[in-house]
Amino acid sequence: MSLAFGIAIYFVIWWVLLFAILPFGVRTSEEAGESSNPGFAESAPHRPRLLPKIIATTIISGIVFAFIYAILEHKIFGLDDIPFFPRYEQVQQKP
């Protein structure tokens, strides 16, 4: 795996996991027992706590990336091992 490919895969994993983690622990101002500020949507989070979510996303992304890296580098399974993918035979050229 090249460095650029590894960075791209990590970035995609990080971004997907960020959007999966963002809703955890979010409460609106109404749920927190306070009035919402004028100009903000009623559904806006009271305290989004982004820094802990970014740290959690980075840690979980590292674990998921390490798992994917191990699968790709150690060839634990390949595309030919997935049962519903079509099989293509290699064509040998005649001399």
HUJOSUL-V598792 format. One record per run of one state. SS is the DSSP state (H for helix, E for strand, C for the rest). FROM is the first residue (numbers start at 0). TO is the last residue. Records with the same first field share a line. If there is no record, write none. Layout:
# HUJOSUL-V598792
SS: FROM-TO + FROM-TO
This chain:
# HUJOSUL-V598792
C: 0-1 + 21-26 + 32-43 + 45-48 + 73-77 + 81-94
H: 2-20 + 28-31 + 49-72 + 78-80
E: 27-27 + 44-44
